[in-house]
Amino acid sequence: MTEIFWVRCPKCKGRFYCDTELRYAGVDLICPFCQTSFDVEKGLETRTAPH
């Protein structure tokens, strides 16, 4: 089963998912909405534990 992670474009704030292998591949992601290229770490969404 393919694992995914969610990112949010730092420019347009569009949210999309990527294959986990891309997270550690050392490549920039390209937003499918505005075509901005950005570092994976800048777009990672973090989860917070429920209260």
TORGU-555860 format. One record per residue (C-alpha): residue in one letter; y, x, z. Coordinates in steps of 0.25 Angstrom, whole numbers, plus 2048, in hexadecimal, padded with zeros to 3 digits. Last residue first. Layout:
REM TORGU-555860
(pt 'A' (Y X Z))
...
This chain:
REM TORGU-555860
(pt 'H' (847 7E3 85E))
(pt 'P' (840 7E5 850))
(pt 'A' (83F 7F4 84D))
(pt 'T' (849 7F8 842))
(pt 'R' (845 7FC 834))
(pt 'T' (84C 806 82C))
(pt 'E' (84F 805 81E))
(pt 'L' (84F 812 816))
(pt 'G' (85B 813 80C))
(pt 'K' (861 820 80F))
(pt 'E' (854 827 812))
(pt 'V' (84F 824 804))
(pt 'D' (85A 82C 7FE))
(pt 'F' (863 824 7F4))
(pt 'S' (864 821 7E5))
(pt 'T' (86C 815 7E2))
(pt 'Q' (866 80C 7D7))
(pt 'C' (86E 800 7DC))
(pt 'F' (862 7F6 7DE))
(pt 'P' (856 7FE 7DC))
(pt 'C' (85B 808 7E6))
(pt 'I' (856 816 7E2))
(pt 'L' (84F 81E 7EC))
(pt 'D' (851 82D 7EE))
(pt 'V' (845 836 7ED))
(pt 'G' (83E 83F 7F8))
(pt 'A' (831 838 7F7))
(pt 'Y' (830 834 806))
(pt 'R' (836 826 805))
(pt 'L' (831 824 7F6))
(pt 'E' (822 824 7FB))
(pt 'T' (826 818 804))
(pt 'D' (827 80F 7F7))
(pt 'C' (835 809 7F7))
(pt 'Y' (83C 7FC 7FB))
(pt 'F' (849 7F6 7F8))
(pt 'R' (856 7F2 7FF))
(pt 'G' (863 7F2 7F8))
(pt 'K' (86E 7F7 801))
(pt 'C' (877 7FA 7F4))
(pt 'K' (87A 809 7F8))
(pt 'P' (871 80D 803))
(pt 'C' (865 807 7FC))
(pt 'R' (85C 801 807))
(pt 'V' (84E 806 808))
(pt 'W' (840 7FF 80C))
(pt 'F' (833 807 80D))
(pt 'I' (826 804 806))
(pt 'E' (817 807 808))
(pt 'T' (80E 805 7FC))
(pt 'M' (800 800 800))
